[in-house]
Amino acid sequence: MIGSRDEQRGSEAAAALAKEGVDAHFIQLDLQDHDSITAAAQTIAKEYNGLDVLINNAGISLGGGAAPSQLPMSDLKVTFYTNFFGTIAVTKAMLPLLLQSPAGRIVNMSSGLGSLTFNNDPHHEHAEFNLLAYNSSKAALNMATITFAKEFKDTPLKVNSGDPGFTATDLNGFTGHRSVEQAAVIAVRLATLDADGPTGGFFDENGEIPW
Ligand SMILES: NC(=O)c1ccc[n+]([C@@H]2O[C@H](COP(=O)([O-])OP(=O)(O)OC[C@H]3O[C@@H](n4cnc5c(N)ncnc54)[C@H](OP(=O)(O)O)[C@@H]3O)[C@@H](O)[C@H]2O)c1
C-alpha cells in the first residue's frame, strides 16, 4: 500500500511500481487529517486482510533555516503535527493489524538531525543544520520508537528508527548527496528484520547510530 495525501501523486507512484511488477496500491492518507487515517486503517483491514509492515515515511521541515528564537510557533506546531502527532496517530490506527501479523515491523523514518548526540557535537557534519522544528520533531519520534518498542517487546512486533542520510529529494530542494535508492536501504532492512533482529534502535545503513 502506498499511502499518499494526494490521490494523483499516490496513484502515479503505485502505477510506476506496478509497471515494475510490484503489487502496489494507492491508499489516501493525510497525517494532518485523522479521518483519513482511520479510513485507511479500516480499508486495509477490510480489503487487504492485514498489515505486516508500516513504514512511517512522511515528513516535513518548516521554517527554512530560521534560528530557533525566530521560528514562528505555527511552523513548529505544523511540523510536529505531521512528523510526530500524525505519525503516532497512523501507528496507533495500524497497530491492531500489525499485532496480528506473525512478523509485524514498524519503521519510523527519522533523521540523523534528530540525534541529540550529533546535534551536541559542534564538529559533526550536521552542526550547521540547527533546525528547532525538524530536529526536535525527529528526536521526539525517536523517543516514540523506544516507548513503542518497550511496550511490545514480548510480541513479534519490532519498532525501529531509520536514518536515510542526506538525500536529494523535495525536502531539501534536491541538495542532498545521496540517491533515493541509497536512502531506501535502511528502510527495507528494518522492514524485513528477522525474528532475532533488533527492536527499539536507531540505525543507518552502516549500523546503529546514537540517539
Ligand atoms: N531527504 C533527506 O535528506 C532526509 C534525511 C533524513 C531523513 N529524511 C526523512 O525521510 C522521509 C522522507 O523524506 P524525503 O526526503 O523523501 O522528503 P520528500 O520528498 O519531501 O517526501 C516527504 C513525503 O511526505 C509526504 N507528506 C508530507 N506531509 C504529509 C501529510 N500530512 N500526509 C501524508 N503525507 C505527507 C509528502 O507528500 P506529498 O508528495 O503530498 O508532498 C512526501 O511524499 C521524511 O520522514 C524525512 O524527514 C530525509
The ligand as a Gaussian input file, in Angstrom:
#p B3LYP/6-31G(d) Opt

LIG

0 1
 N       15.971000      13.854000       2.282000
 C       16.800000      13.746000       3.313000
 O       17.970000      14.175000       3.246000
 C       16.335000      13.094000       4.580000
 C       17.296000      12.895000       5.576000
 C       16.897000      12.286000       6.760000
 C       15.584000      11.900000       6.924000
 N       14.669000      12.114000       5.940000
 C       13.297000      11.677000       6.191000
 O       12.895000      10.782000       5.168000
 C       11.469000      10.840000       4.997000
 C       11.157000      11.032000       3.532000
 O       11.558000      12.356000       3.178000
 P       12.019000      12.773000       1.713000
 O       13.423000      13.202000       1.802000
 O       11.641000      11.742000       0.713000
 O       11.162000      14.096000       1.527000
 P       10.018000      14.451000       0.493000
 O       10.441000      14.132000      -0.892000
 O        9.617000      15.845000       0.820000
 O        8.889000      13.420000       0.888000
 C        8.116000      13.584000       2.022000
 C        6.804000      12.905000       1.760000
 O        5.973000      13.112000       2.899000
 C        4.680000      13.350000       2.406000
 N        3.884000      14.106000       3.356000
 C        4.152000      15.309000       3.903000
 N        3.149000      15.686000       4.714000
 C        2.220000      14.697000       4.670000
 C        0.962000      14.515000       5.270000
 N        0.418000      15.421000       6.094000
 N        0.291000      13.379000       4.997000
 C        0.809000      12.441000       4.166000
 N        1.998000      12.575000       3.558000
 C        2.685000      13.694000       3.803000
 C        4.880000      14.141000       1.137000
 O        3.720000      14.066000       0.363000
 P        3.442000      14.987000      -0.926000
 O        4.047000      14.220000      -2.062000
 O        1.955000      15.064000      -0.992000
 O        4.092000      16.310000      -0.671000
 C        6.068000      13.448000       0.529000
 O        5.677000      12.370000      -0.271000
 C       10.990000      12.000000       5.883000
 O       10.487000      11.494000       7.097000
 C       12.270000      12.798000       6.138000
 O       12.214000      13.522000       7.343000
 C       15.018000      12.689000       4.773000

